[in-house]
Amino acid sequence: MPCAAPWGYLARRVGGDLAGSFTAARWGGLLNATAIGLFLLATIASAALARRTRSARTAAPARLQPAGVGR
C-alpha cells in the first residue's frame, strides 16, 4: 500500500490535469505530497528505532563483582 499510494495520487493529479479539473489535480498533488511526507517520517522513525535497538544490543553488560570487592 505505501508504494502504490503515491502512484495512484500521481495518476489522479495527471488525470485531473488532462481533464481540466483543477480540483482533482490539486487533491492529487496534495495527497501525493502527504504520502511523500509520511514516507519520510516512517523512514526517519525506522532509522532511529534501528539505531536505538543496535546500541542497546551492543552496550556492554554491567560487570558483576563478588560480594565485598570494591567497597
C-alpha positions in Angstrom: 0.0 0.0 0.0 2.6 2.6 0.9 4.3 2.0 -2.5 1.1 2.1 -4.5 -0.5 5.1 -2.9 1.8 7.8 -4.5 1.3 6.3 -7.9 -2.4 6.4 -7.5 -2.3 10.0 -6.4 0.0 10.9 -9.3 -2.5 9.3 -11.7 -5.3 11.3 -10.1 -3.3 14.5 -10.5 -2.3 13.9 -14.1 -5.9 12.7 -14.9 -7.2 15.9 -13.3 -4.8 18.0 -15.4 -5.8 16.2 -18.6 -9.5 16.5 -17.8 -9.1 20.2 -17.0 -10.3 19.6 -13.4 -8.2 21.9 -11.2 -9.8 20.4 -8.0 -8.9 16.8 -8.9 -5.3 17.9 -9.9 -5.0 19.9 -6.6 -6.2 17.0 -4.5 -3.9 14.5 -6.3 -1.0 16.8 -5.7 -1.9 17.3 -2.0 -2.3 13.6 -1.4 1.0 12.9 -3.2 2.8 15.4 -1.0 1.2 13.9 2.1 2.3 10.4 1.0 5.9 11.6 0.5 5.9 13.3 3.9 4.6 10.2 5.6 7.2 8.1 3.8 10.0 10.4 5.1 8.6 10.3 8.6 8.4 6.5 8.6 12.0 6.3 7.2 13.3 8.6 9.9 11.4 6.7 12.7 12.7 3.4 11.4 16.3 4.6 11.3 16.0 6.0 14.8 14.5 2.8 16.1 17.2 0.7 14.4 19.9 2.8 15.9 18.4 2.6 19.4 18.0 -1.2 19.1 21.5 -1.6 17.8 23.0 0.5 20.6 21.1 -1.4 23.2 22.4 -4.8 21.8 26.0 -3.6 21.7 26.1 -2.0 25.1 28.5 -3.8 27.4 26.7 -5.6 30.2 27.3 -4.5 33.7 30.2 -6.3 35.3 29.3 -8.3 38.3 31.8 -8.3 41.2 32.0 -10.8 44.0 30.5 -9.6 47.3 32.8 -7.4 49.3 35.0 -6.4 46.3 35.3 -2.7 45.5 34.0 -1.4 48.8 
